Amino acid sequence: MIEQNYLPRIIDKAVEKHLSIFGAVCIEGAKWCGKTWTANKHSKSRIYLGDPSGSFQNKSLAKLDPKLVLEGDTPRLIDEWQEVPELWDAVRFEVDQRGKKGQFILTGSATPAQKGILHSGAGRISTLKMRPMSLYESNDSSGQISLEDISNEKYKNIAVYEVNLDQIIKLIIRGGWPGSLDIGAMDHTIIAKEYLHAIINHDIYRLEGINRDTRKMNLLLRSLARNESTTVSMNTLRRDMKENDDEDLDNDTISTYLTLFERMFLIENQKAFSSNIRSSTRIKKMDKRHFVDPSLACALLNATHEMLINDLNTLGFLFEALCVRDLQIYAESFNAKLYHYQDYDGDEIDSVVELENGDWVAIEIKLGSNQIDDAANSLLKIKNKIFDNGGKPPKVLCVICGICKASYLRDDGVYVVPITALKS
Protein backbone atom coordinates (compact mmCIF):
# COMPACT_ATOMS: atom_id res chain seq x y z
CA MET A 1 0.00 0.00 0.00
CA ILE A 2 1.83 3.04 -1.32
CA GLU A 3 1.06 6.15 0.73
CA GLN A 4 1.39 8.57 -2.16
CA ASN A 5 -1.37 6.68 -3.99
CA TYR A 6 -3.81 7.18 -1.11
CA LEU A 7 -6.89 9.18 -2.02
CA PRO A 8 -8.06 11.20 1.01
CA ARG A 9 -11.34 10.04 2.50
CA ILE A 10 -13.95 12.13 4.26
CA ILE A 11 -13.76 9.80 7.26
CA ASP A 12 -10.08 10.75 7.80
CA LYS A 13 -10.98 13.73 10.00
CA ALA A 14 -13.31 11.62 12.12
CA VAL A 15 -10.60 8.98 12.61
CA GLU A 16 -8.12 11.64 13.77
CA LYS A 17 -10.67 13.20 16.11
CA HIS A 18 -11.77 9.91 17.66
CA LEU A 19 -8.18 8.79 18.19
CA SER A 20 -7.69 11.92 20.28
CA ILE A 21 -10.78 11.12 22.37
CA PHE A 22 -10.87 7.32 22.70
CA GLY A 23 -8.34 4.64 23.46
CA ALA A 24 -9.27 2.75 20.29
CA VAL A 25 -11.24 3.29 17.10
CA CYS A 26 -13.02 0.56 15.14
CA ILE A 27 -13.58 1.26 11.43
CA GLU A 28 -16.25 -1.07 10.07
CA GLY A 29 -17.83 -1.38 6.67
CA ALA A 30 -18.10 -3.36 3.46
CA LYS A 31 -15.15 -5.34 2.18
CA TRP A 32 -12.98 -3.52 -0.33
CA CYS A 33 -14.29 -0.05 0.55
CA GLY A 34 -10.84 1.13 1.68
CA LYS A 35 -10.85 0.53 5.45
CA THR A 36 -7.36 -0.97 5.58
CA TRP A 37 -5.87 1.78 3.42
CA THR A 38 -7.38 4.44 5.65
CA ALA A 39 -6.37 2.66 8.86
CA ASN A 40 -2.82 2.30 7.53
CA LYS A 41 -2.73 6.02 6.89
CA HIS A 42 -3.43 6.70 10.56
CA SER A 43 -1.40 3.88 12.18
CA LYS A 44 2.28 3.47 13.08
CA SER A 45 2.34 -0.33 13.32
CA ARG A 46 0.03 -3.05 12.10
CA ILE A 47 -0.94 -6.70 12.07
CA TYR A 48 -3.17 -8.36 9.46
CA LEU A 49 -5.21 -11.28 10.76
CA GLY A 50 -6.16 -12.25 7.21
CA ASP A 51 -2.50 -12.67 6.18
CA PRO A 52 -2.14 -16.31 5.00
CA SER A 53 1.62 -16.38 5.72
CA GLY A 54 2.72 -19.27 7.89
CA SER A 55 -0.70 -20.92 7.68
CA PHE A 56 -2.38 -17.79 9.04
CA GLN A 57 0.21 -17.39 11.76
CA ASN A 58 -1.09 -13.98 12.86
CA LYS A 59 -4.59 -15.32 13.39
CA SER A 60 -3.28 -18.33 15.32
CA LEU A 61 -1.14 -16.07 17.48
CA ALA A 62 -4.10 -13.84 18.27
CA LYS A 63 -6.14 -16.86 19.37
CA LEU A 64 -3.27 -18.23 21.46
CA ASP A 65 -2.48 -15.00 23.29
CA PRO A 66 -4.40 -11.87 22.18
CA LYS A 67 -2.12 -9.59 24.18
CA LEU A 68 0.88 -10.51 22.01
CA VAL A 69 -0.62 -8.99 18.85
CA LEU A 70 -1.30 -5.70 20.64
CA GLU A 71 2.40 -4.91 21.11
CA GLY A 72 3.78 -2.28 18.73
CA ASP A 73 3.99 1.42 18.04
CA THR A 74 0.70 3.24 18.48
CA PRO A 75 -1.77 3.73 16.99
CA ARG A 76 -1.52 0.01 16.16
CA LEU A 77 -3.74 -1.38 13.41
CA ILE A 78 -5.44 -4.73 13.93
CA ASP A 79 -6.94 -5.56 10.54
CA GLU A 80 -10.07 -7.77 10.31
CA TRP A 81 -10.32 -8.11 14.08
CA GLN A 82 -13.58 -10.06 13.79
CA GLU A 83 -11.54 -13.11 12.74
CA VAL A 84 -10.68 -13.41 16.45
CA PRO A 85 -13.60 -11.77 18.32
CA GLU A 86 -11.81 -12.14 21.67
CA LEU A 87 -9.52 -9.32 20.56
CA TRP A 88 -12.28 -6.81 21.29
CA ASP A 89 -12.09 -7.51 25.02
CA ALA A 90 -8.31 -7.67 24.88
CA VAL A 91 -8.17 -4.20 23.31
CA ARG A 92 -10.67 -2.82 25.79
CA PHE A 93 -8.67 -4.21 28.72
CA GLU A 94 -5.35 -2.95 27.33
CA VAL A 95 -6.79 0.53 26.81
CA ASP A 96 -7.84 0.55 30.47
CA GLN A 97 -4.40 -0.60 31.58
CA ARG A 98 -2.51 1.99 29.54
CA GLY A 99 -4.83 4.89 30.26
CA LYS A 100 -3.88 6.63 27.00
CA LYS A 101 -5.79 7.80 23.93
CA GLY A 102 -5.27 6.64 20.35
CA GLN A 103 -3.76 3.23 21.10
CA PHE A 104 -5.47 1.00 18.53
CA ILE A 105 -7.31 1.05 15.21
CA LEU A 106 -9.49 -1.98 14.50
CA THR A 107 -10.99 -2.70 11.09
CA GLY A 108 -13.83 -5.10 10.41
CA SER A 109 -15.79 -6.10 7.32
CA ALA A 110 -18.43 -8.09 9.20
CA THR A 111 -20.28 -7.74 12.47
CA PRO A 112 -19.44 -10.83 14.54
CA ALA A 113 -21.87 -12.58 16.82
CA GLN A 114 -21.65 -11.10 20.30
CA LYS A 115 -20.83 -14.49 21.84
CA GLY A 116 -17.49 -14.27 23.60
CA ILE A 117 -17.38 -10.47 23.68
CA LEU A 118 -17.77 -9.62 27.34
CA HIS A 119 -17.76 -5.82 27.24
CA SER A 120 -19.30 -3.32 24.83
CA GLY A 121 -16.20 -1.16 24.85
CA ALA A 122 -18.27 1.90 25.73
CA GLY A 123 -16.04 4.83 26.53
CA ARG A 124 -12.93 3.00 25.32
CA ILE A 125 -13.64 1.95 21.73
CA SER A 126 -15.36 4.25 19.25
CA THR A 127 -17.00 2.81 16.11
CA LEU A 128 -17.01 4.57 12.75
CA LYS A 129 -18.78 3.25 9.66
CA MET A 130 -16.97 3.51 6.33
CA ARG A 131 -18.66 3.17 2.96
CA PRO A 132 -17.47 2.94 -0.64
CA MET A 133 -16.19 6.20 -2.07
CA SER A 134 -18.47 9.14 -2.70
CA LEU A 135 -18.11 10.94 -6.01
CA TYR A 136 -16.14 13.69 -4.26
CA GLU A 137 -13.67 11.17 -2.82
CA SER A 138 -13.16 9.47 -6.20
CA ASN A 139 -12.61 12.87 -7.87
CA ASP A 140 -15.83 12.58 -9.88
CA SER A 141 -17.41 15.58 -8.13
CA SER A 142 -15.94 19.06 -8.32
CA GLY A 143 -16.93 19.71 -4.71
CA GLN A 144 -17.96 23.29 -5.47
CA ILE A 145 -21.02 23.00 -3.21
CA SER A 146 -21.04 21.82 0.41
CA LEU A 147 -23.98 19.88 1.85
CA GLU A 148 -23.19 21.36 5.25
CA ASP A 149 -23.40 24.86 3.76
CA ILE A 150 -26.72 24.04 2.12
CA SER A 151 -28.03 22.74 5.45
CA ASN A 152 -27.10 26.11 7.02
CA GLU A 153 -28.76 28.09 4.19
CA LYS A 154 -25.48 29.18 2.64
CA TYR A 155 -26.13 29.05 -1.08
CA LYS A 156 -23.93 29.57 -4.14
CA ASN A 157 -25.30 30.48 -7.55
CA ILE A 158 -22.55 29.22 -9.84
CA ALA A 159 -22.07 27.48 -13.16
CA VAL A 160 -20.80 23.92 -12.89
CA TYR A 161 -19.44 21.38 -15.31
CA GLU A 162 -22.36 19.45 -16.79
CA VAL A 163 -21.91 15.71 -17.09
CA ASN A 164 -23.85 13.73 -19.65
CA LEU A 165 -26.08 10.69 -19.19
CA ASP A 166 -23.35 8.30 -20.33
CA GLN A 167 -21.06 9.52 -17.55
CA ILE A 168 -23.78 9.17 -14.93
CA ILE A 169 -24.44 5.57 -15.99
CA LYS A 170 -20.73 4.77 -15.89
CA LEU A 171 -20.45 6.09 -12.32
CA ILE A 172 -23.45 4.01 -11.21
CA ILE A 173 -22.15 0.77 -12.75
CA ARG A 174 -18.57 1.36 -11.55
CA GLY A 175 -19.54 2.19 -7.99
CA GLY A 176 -17.31 3.65 -5.31
CA TRP A 177 -14.83 0.79 -4.86
CA PRO A 178 -11.27 2.20 -4.70
CA GLY A 179 -9.94 -0.79 -6.64
CA SER A 180 -12.31 -0.10 -9.56
CA LEU A 181 -11.13 3.43 -10.27
CA ASP A 182 -8.27 2.42 -12.55
CA ILE A 183 -9.83 -0.46 -14.49
CA GLY A 184 -11.71 -0.38 -17.78
CA ALA A 185 -15.43 0.25 -17.87
CA MET A 186 -16.06 -3.17 -19.43
CA ASP A 187 -14.73 -4.84 -16.27
CA HIS A 188 -16.73 -2.95 -13.65
CA THR A 189 -19.66 -5.39 -13.62
CA ILE A 190 -17.28 -8.37 -13.42
CA ILE A 191 -15.72 -6.92 -10.28
CA ALA A 192 -19.11 -6.42 -8.60
CA LYS A 193 -20.32 -9.90 -9.53
CA GLU A 194 -17.20 -11.56 -8.15
CA TYR A 195 -17.52 -9.45 -5.02
CA LEU A 196 -21.04 -10.76 -4.40
CA HIS A 197 -20.02 -14.33 -5.25
CA ALA A 198 -17.19 -14.28 -2.71
CA ILE A 199 -19.41 -12.96 0.07
CA ILE A 200 -22.31 -15.33 -0.55
CA ASN A 201 -20.23 -18.45 -1.16
CA HIS A 202 -17.42 -17.92 1.33
CA ASP A 203 -17.63 -15.00 3.74
CA ILE A 204 -21.10 -15.68 5.14
CA TYR A 205 -20.05 -19.22 6.03
CA ARG A 206 -16.91 -17.88 7.71
CA LEU A 207 -19.08 -15.44 9.66
CA GLU A 208 -21.49 -18.09 10.97
CA GLY A 209 -19.99 -21.51 10.41
CA ILE A 210 -23.38 -22.53 8.97
CA ASN A 211 -23.99 -23.76 5.43
CA ARG A 212 -26.73 -21.52 4.04
CA ASP A 213 -28.61 -22.04 0.78
CA THR A 214 -26.57 -19.83 -1.55
CA ARG A 215 -29.11 -20.15 -4.36
CA LYS A 216 -31.87 -18.72 -2.17
CA MET A 217 -29.62 -15.95 -0.93
CA ASN A 218 -28.84 -14.99 -4.52
CA LEU A 219 -32.55 -14.99 -5.38
CA LEU A 220 -33.25 -12.64 -2.46
CA LEU A 221 -30.38 -10.36 -3.51
CA ARG A 222 -31.80 -10.14 -7.04
CA SER A 223 -35.20 -9.29 -5.61
CA LEU A 224 -33.63 -6.55 -3.50
CA ALA A 225 -31.94 -5.23 -6.64
CA ARG A 226 -35.27 -5.13 -8.48
CA ASN A 227 -36.66 -3.13 -5.55
CA GLU A 228 -33.67 -0.85 -4.96
CA SER A 229 -34.59 2.55 -3.46
CA THR A 230 -38.13 1.46 -2.51
CA THR A 231 -39.92 0.67 0.77
CA VAL A 232 -40.71 -2.89 -0.27
CA SER A 233 -41.85 -5.20 2.55
CA MET A 234 -40.67 -8.76 3.23
CA ASN A 235 -44.02 -10.07 1.99
CA THR A 236 -43.52 -8.22 -1.28
CA LEU A 237 -39.96 -9.52 -1.59
CA ARG A 238 -41.27 -13.05 -1.10
CA ARG A 239 -43.94 -12.60 -3.78
CA ASP A 240 -41.42 -10.99 -6.12
CA MET A 241 -39.08 -13.97 -5.77
CA LYS A 242 -41.88 -16.42 -6.49
CA GLU A 243 -43.08 -14.47 -9.54
CA ASN A 244 -39.61 -14.14 -11.02
CA ASP A 245 -37.93 -17.37 -9.95
CA ASP A 246 -40.73 -19.72 -8.84
CA GLU A 247 -39.11 -19.87 -5.41
CA ASP A 248 -41.00 -19.20 -2.20
CA LEU A 249 -39.23 -18.38 1.07
CA ASP A 250 -40.96 -17.89 4.40
CA ASN A 251 -40.60 -14.52 6.09
CA ASP A 252 -38.39 -15.91 8.88
CA THR A 253 -35.83 -17.14 6.36
CA ILE A 254 -35.93 -13.83 4.49
CA SER A 255 -35.45 -11.98 7.77
CA THR A 256 -32.46 -14.19 8.63
CA TYR A 257 -30.84 -13.58 5.26
CA LEU A 258 -31.43 -9.83 5.45
CA THR A 259 -29.73 -9.76 8.84
CA LEU A 260 -26.75 -11.60 7.38
CA PHE A 261 -26.54 -9.10 4.50
CA GLU A 262 -26.57 -6.26 7.02
CA ARG A 263 -23.84 -7.89 9.10
CA MET A 264 -21.72 -8.20 5.95
CA PHE A 265 -22.48 -4.55 5.10
CA LEU A 266 -24.04 -5.51 1.76
CA ILE A 267 -27.19 -3.53 2.45
CA GLU A 268 -27.86 -0.39 4.44
CA ASN A 269 -31.45 0.68 4.72
CA GLN A 270 -32.64 4.29 4.96
CA LYS A 271 -34.79 4.81 8.05
CA ALA A 272 -38.10 6.68 7.96
CA PHE A 273 -38.16 10.23 9.32
CA SER A 274 -40.91 11.41 11.62
CA SER A 275 -39.55 12.03 15.11
CA ASN A 276 -39.01 15.75 14.65
CA ILE A 277 -42.03 16.74 12.58
CA ARG A 278 -44.76 16.70 15.27
CA SER A 279 -47.41 16.95 12.56
CA SER A 280 -50.86 15.39 12.60
CA THR A 281 -50.05 13.86 9.21
CA ARG A 282 -49.75 10.09 9.50
CA ILE A 283 -46.20 9.02 8.63
CA LYS A 284 -45.15 5.60 7.36
CA LYS A 285 -42.37 3.83 9.26
CA MET A 286 -40.97 1.46 6.62
CA ASP A 287 -37.29 1.57 5.71
CA LYS A 288 -36.20 2.32 2.17
CA ARG A 289 -34.01 -0.52 0.93
CA HIS A 290 -30.54 0.12 -0.50
CA PHE A 291 -27.39 -1.75 -1.32
CA VAL A 292 -24.28 -0.20 0.18
CA ASP A 293 -23.25 0.70 -3.38
CA PRO A 294 -25.37 0.93 -6.57
CA SER A 295 -22.85 -1.18 -8.50
CA LEU A 296 -24.05 -4.25 -6.58
CA ALA A 297 -27.64 -3.75 -7.73
CA CYS A 298 -26.37 -3.27 -11.29
CA ALA A 299 -24.44 -6.53 -11.15
CA LEU A 300 -27.46 -8.45 -9.84
CA LEU A 301 -29.68 -6.99 -12.56
CA ASN A 302 -27.06 -7.58 -15.27
CA ALA A 303 -27.51 -3.90 -16.00
CA THR A 304 -25.46 -2.69 -18.95
CA HIS A 305 -25.16 0.82 -20.33
CA GLU A 306 -27.55 -0.07 -23.16
CA MET A 307 -30.10 -1.62 -20.82
CA LEU A 308 -30.21 1.42 -18.55
CA ILE A 309 -30.49 3.82 -21.49
CA ASN A 310 -33.63 1.88 -22.49
CA ASP A 311 -35.02 1.61 -18.96
CA LEU A 312 -35.06 5.10 -17.49
CA ASN A 313 -37.29 4.01 -14.61
CA THR A 314 -34.66 1.57 -13.32
CA LEU A 315 -31.94 4.11 -14.04
CA GLY A 316 -33.80 6.63 -11.88
CA PHE A 317 -33.85 4.28 -8.88
CA LEU A 318 -30.16 3.47 -9.31
CA PHE A 319 -29.29 7.16 -9.58
CA GLU A 320 -31.16 7.75 -6.34
CA ALA A 321 -29.10 4.96 -4.74
CA LEU A 322 -25.90 6.66 -5.91
CA CYS A 323 -26.99 9.97 -4.39
CA VAL A 324 -28.13 8.39 -1.12
CA ARG A 325 -24.73 6.70 -0.75
CA ASP A 326 -23.01 10.07 -1.12
CA LEU A 327 -25.49 11.95 1.07
CA GLN A 328 -24.97 9.41 3.86
CA ILE A 329 -21.21 9.99 3.76
CA TYR A 330 -21.51 13.78 3.54
CA ALA A 331 -24.16 14.09 6.25
CA GLU A 332 -22.27 12.00 8.79
CA SER A 333 -19.19 14.18 8.33
CA PHE A 334 -20.97 17.00 10.21
CA ASN A 335 -22.93 14.73 12.59
CA ALA A 336 -26.19 14.87 10.66
CA LYS A 337 -28.42 11.86 10.01
CA LEU A 338 -30.06 10.71 6.78
CA TYR A 339 -33.67 9.51 6.51
CA HIS A 340 -36.52 9.42 4.01
CA TYR A 341 -40.11 10.66 4.36
CA GLN A 342 -43.31 8.96 3.27
CA ASP A 343 -46.82 9.61 4.50
CA TYR A 344 -50.16 7.86 4.07
CA ASP A 345 -51.35 10.54 1.65
CA GLY A 346 -48.81 9.25 -0.86
CA ASP A 347 -46.38 12.17 -0.50
CA GLU A 348 -42.68 11.32 -0.32
CA ILE A 349 -39.31 12.99 0.14
CA ASP A 350 -36.37 11.01 -1.20
CA SER A 351 -33.93 12.08 1.52
CA VAL A 352 -34.10 14.00 4.76
CA VAL A 353 -30.96 15.38 6.44
CA GLU A 354 -31.58 15.94 10.15
CA LEU A 355 -29.16 18.32 11.86
CA GLU A 356 -27.98 18.10 15.47
CA ASN A 357 -30.15 21.06 16.47
CA GLY A 358 -33.31 19.38 15.15
CA ASP A 359 -33.61 21.38 11.92
CA TRP A 360 -34.02 19.33 8.76
CA VAL A 361 -33.42 19.50 5.04
CA ALA A 362 -35.84 17.99 2.50
CA ILE A 363 -34.15 16.64 -0.64
CA GLU A 364 -35.65 15.35 -3.85
CA ILE A 365 -33.39 13.41 -6.23
CA LYS A 366 -33.97 13.68 -9.98
CA LEU A 367 -31.83 12.49 -12.85
CA GLY A 368 -32.68 15.14 -15.45
CA SER A 369 -33.07 18.90 -15.30
CA ASN A 370 -36.50 18.56 -16.93
CA GLN A 371 -37.76 17.03 -13.65
CA ILE A 372 -36.65 19.91 -11.40
CA ASP A 373 -39.93 21.87 -11.55
CA ASP A 374 -42.01 18.87 -10.50
CA ALA A 375 -39.57 18.02 -7.71
CA ALA A 376 -39.60 21.60 -6.39
CA ASN A 377 -43.41 21.73 -6.45
CA SER A 378 -43.57 18.44 -4.55
CA LEU A 379 -41.23 19.75 -1.84
CA LEU A 380 -43.22 22.96 -1.47
CA LYS A 381 -46.47 21.03 -1.23
CA ILE A 382 -45.18 18.80 1.58
CA LYS A 383 -43.62 21.72 3.43
CA ASN A 384 -46.94 23.59 3.40
CA LYS A 385 -48.89 20.49 4.45
CA ILE A 386 -46.64 19.86 7.45
CA PHE A 387 -46.90 23.52 8.47
CA ASP A 388 -50.70 23.54 8.10
CA ASN A 389 -50.93 20.37 10.21
CA GLY A 390 -49.02 21.95 13.08
CA GLY A 391 -45.70 20.29 12.40
CA LYS A 392 -42.15 21.56 12.04
CA PRO A 393 -41.49 22.09 8.32
CA PRO A 394 -38.08 21.65 6.68
CA LYS A 395 -35.59 24.48 7.02
CA VAL A 396 -34.19 23.93 3.51
CA LEU A 397 -35.67 22.53 0.30
CA CYS A 398 -33.22 21.08 -2.19
CA VAL A 399 -33.27 19.21 -5.49
CA ILE A 400 -30.21 17.10 -6.29
CA CYS A 401 -29.96 16.29 -9.97
CA GLY A 402 -27.70 14.42 -12.34
CA ILE A 403 -27.65 16.57 -15.44
CA CYS A 404 -27.59 20.31 -14.83
CA LYS A 405 -25.35 23.24 -15.82
CA ALA A 406 -25.57 25.25 -12.60
CA SER A 407 -26.18 25.26 -8.88
CA TYR A 408 -28.73 27.95 -8.02
CA LEU A 409 -31.48 29.16 -5.69
CA ARG A 410 -34.84 29.30 -7.42
CA ASP A 411 -37.32 32.13 -6.92
CA ASP A 412 -39.53 29.79 -4.86
CA GLY A 413 -36.68 29.17 -2.40
CA VAL A 414 -35.77 25.66 -3.61
CA TYR A 415 -32.03 25.13 -4.08
CA VAL A 416 -30.79 23.05 -7.03
CA VAL A 417 -27.41 21.30 -7.09
CA PRO A 418 -25.91 18.58 -9.31
CA ILE A 419 -24.55 15.55 -7.44
CA THR A 420 -21.30 15.94 -9.39
CA ALA A 421 -20.72 19.36 -7.74
CA LEU A 422 -21.49 18.26 -4.17
CA LYS A 423 -19.20 17.49 -1.22
CA SER A 424 -19.55 17.23 2.53
Long-range contacts (C-beta under 8 A, 24 or more apart in sequence): 1-36, 1-37, 1-40, 3-40, 3-41, 6-37, 6-41, 7-133, 7-137, 7-138, 7-139, 7-178, 7-181, 8-137, 9-34, 9-38, 9-130, 9-133, 9-137, 10-134, 10-136, 10-137, 10-329, 10-330, 10-333, 10-424, 11-38, 11-128, 11-130, 11-329, 11-333, 12-38, 12-41, 12-42, 13-333, 14-128, 14-332, 14-333, 15-39, 15-42, 15-105, 15-128, 16-42, 18-126, 18-128, 19-75, 19-101, 19-102, 19-105, 20-101, 20-102, 21-101, 21-126, 22-101, 22-102, 22-123, 22-124, 22-125, 22-126, 23-95, 23-96, 23-98, 23-100, 23-101, 23-102, 23-103, 23-104, 23-124, 23-125, 24-91, 24-92, 24-95, 24-103, 24-104, 24-105, 24-106, 24-121, 24-124, 24-125, 24-126, 25-75, 25-102, 25-104, 25-105, 25-106, 25-125, 25-126, 25-127, 25-128, 26-81, 26-105, 26-106, 26-107, 26-108, 26-121, 26-125, 26-126, 26-127, 26-128, 27-105, 27-106, 27-107, 27-108, 27-128, 27-130, 28-107, 28-108, 28-109, 28-111, 28-127, 28-128, 28-129, 28-130, 28-265, 29-109, 29-129, 29-130, 29-131, 29-265, 29-292, 30-109, 30-131, 30-132, 30-264, 30-265, 30-266, 30-292, 30-293, 31-109, 31-195, 31-198, 31-199, 31-203, 31-264, 31-265, 32-177, 32-178, 32-179, 32-195, 33-130, 33-131, 33-132, 33-133, 33-176, 33-177, 33-178, 33-265, 33-292, 34-130, 34-132, 34-133, 34-178, 35-107, 35-108, 35-109, 35-130, 36-77, 36-79, 36-107, 37-178, 38-130, 39-77, 39-79, 39-105, 39-107, 40-77, 42-75, 42-105, 43-75, 43-76, 43-77, 43-105, 44-72, 44-73, 44-74, 44-75, 44-76, 45-72, 45-73, 45-74, 45-76, 45-77, 46-72, 46-76, 46-77, 46-78, 46-79, 47-72, 47-76, 47-77, 47-78, 47-79, 48-79, 48-80, 49-78, 49-79, 49-80, 49-81, 49-83, 49-84, 50-79, 50-80, 50-83, 59-83, 59-84, 62-86, 62-87, 66-90, 67-94, 70-94, 70-104, 74-100, 74-102, 74-103, 74-104, 75-102, 75-103, 75-104, 75-105, 76-103, 76-104, 76-105, 77-104, 77-105, 77-106, 77-107, 78-104, 78-105, 78-106, 78-107, 79-107, 80-107, 80-108, 80-109, 81-106, 81-107, 81-108, 82-108, 82-109, 82-110, 82-111, 82-112, 85-112, 85-113, 85-115, 85-116, 85-117, 86-116, 86-117, 88-117, 88-119, 88-121, 88-125, 89-117, 89-118, 89-119, 91-121, 91-124, 91-125, 92-119, 92-121, 92-124, 92-125, 95-124, 95-125, 96-124, 109-203, 109-264, 109-265, 110-203, 110-207, 110-263, 110-264, 110-265, 111-262, 111-263, 111-265, 112-207, 113-208, 129-332, 131-176, 131-268, 131-292, 131-293, 131-325, 131-328, 131-329, 132-175, 132-176, 132-177, 132-178, 132-292, 132-293, 132-325, 133-176, 133-177, 133-178, 133-181, 134-176, 134-325, 134-326, 134-329, 134-330, 134-423, 134-424, 135-171, 135-176, 135-322, 135-326, 135-419, 135-420, 135-422, 136-326, 136-330, 136-422, 136-423, 136-424, 137-176, 137-329, 138-176, 138-178, 138-181, 140-171, 140-420, 141-326, 141-419, 141-420, 141-421, 141-422, 141-423, 142-420, 142-421, 143-421, 143-422, 143-423, 144-407, 144-421, 144-423, 145-407, 145-417, 145-421, 145-422, 145-423, 146-422, 146-423, 146-424, 147-327, 147-330, 147-331, 147-334, 147-353, 147-422, 147-423, 147-424, 148-330, 148-333, 148-334, 148-336, 148-424, 150-361, 150-396, 150-398, 150-415, 150-417, 151-334, 151-336, 151-353, 151-355, 151-359, 151-361, 151-395, 151-396, 153-395, 153-396, 155-409, 155-415, 156-407, 157-406, 157-407, 157-408, 157-409, 158-406, 158-407, 158-408, 159-405, 159-406, 160-404, 160-405, 160-406, 160-407, 160-418, 160-420, 160-421, 161-420, 161-421, 162-403, 162-404, 162-405, 162-418, 163-402, 163-403, 163-418, 163-420, 164-403, 165-309, 165-367, 165-402, 165-403, 166-305, 168-319, 168-367, 168-402, 168-403, 169-305, 169-308, 169-309, 169-315, 170-305, 171-322, 172-294, 172-295, 172-298, 172-308, 172-315, 172-318, 172-319, 172-321, 172-322, 173-295, 173-298, 173-303, 173-304, 173-305, 173-308, 174-295, 175-293, 175-294, 175-295, 175-296, 175-298, 176-293, 176-295, 176-325, 177-293, 177-295, 180-295, 188-295, 189-295, 189-298, 189-299, 189-302, 189-303, 189-304, 191-295, 192-295, 192-296, 192-298, 192-299, 193-299, 195-296, 195-299, 196-221, 196-266, 196-296, 196-299, 196-300, 199-264, 199-266, 203-264, 204-260, 204-264, 207-260, 207-263, 207-264, 208-260, 212-257, 212-260, 216-247, 216-249, 216-253, 216-257, 217-257, 217-260, 219-245, 219-247, 219-249, 220-249, 220-254, 220-257, 220-258, 221-261, 221-266, 221-300, 222-300, 222-301, 224-261, 224-267, 224-289, 224-291, 224-297, 224-300, 225-291, 225-296, 225-297, 225-298, 225-300, 225-301, 226-301, 227-289, 228-289, 228-290, 228-291, 228-294, 228-297, 228-317, 228-318, 228-321, 229-288, 229-289, 229-290, 229-317, 229-318, 229-320, 229-321, 229-324, 230-288, 230-289, 230-317, 231-284, 231-286, 231-287, 231-288, 231-289, 231-340, 231-342, 232-289, 233-286, 234-258, 265-292, 266-291, 266-292, 266-296, 267-291, 267-292, 268-292, 268-328, 270-324, 270-338, 270-339, 270-340, 270-351, 271-339, 271-340, 272-339, 272-340, 272-341, 272-342, 273-339, 273-340, 273-341, 273-349, 273-352, 273-354, 273-360, 274-341, 276-354, 276-358, 276-360, 276-392, 277-386, 277-391, 277-392, 278-390, 278-391, 278-392, 279-385, 279-386, 279-389, 279-390, 279-391, 279-392, 280-389, 280-390, 280-391, 281-343, 281-344, 281-345, 281-385, 281-386, 281-389, 281-391, 282-343, 282-344, 282-345, 283-341, 283-342, 283-343, 283-344, 284-342, 284-343, 284-344, 286-342, 288-340, 290-321, 290-324, 290-325, 291-321, 292-325, 293-325, 294-318, 294-319, 294-321, 294-322, 294-325, 297-321, 312-367, 315-367, 316-366, 316-367, 319-365, 319-367, 319-402, 320-350, 320-365, 322-419, 323-350, 323-351, 323-365, 323-400, 323-419, 324-350, 324-351, 324-365, 326-419, 326-422, 327-351, 327-353, 327-363, 327-400, 329-424, 330-422, 330-423, 330-424, 331-424, 333-424, 334-424, 341-382, 345-385, 347-378, 347-381, 347-382, 347-385, 349-379, 349-382, 351-400, 352-394, 355-395, 358-392, 359-395, 360-392, 360-394, 360-395, 361-394, 361-395, 361-396, 361-397, 361-398, 362-394, 362-396, 362-397, 362-398, 363-398, 363-399, 363-400, 364-398, 364-399, 364-400, 365-399, 365-400, 365-401, 366-399, 366-400, 366-401, 366-402, 367-401, 367-402, 367-403, 368-401, 368-402, 368-403, 369-401, 369-403, 369-404, 369-405, 371-401, 372-399, 372-401, 372-404, 372-416, 375-399, 375-414, 376-410, 376-412, 376-414, 376-416, 379-414, 380-412, 380-414
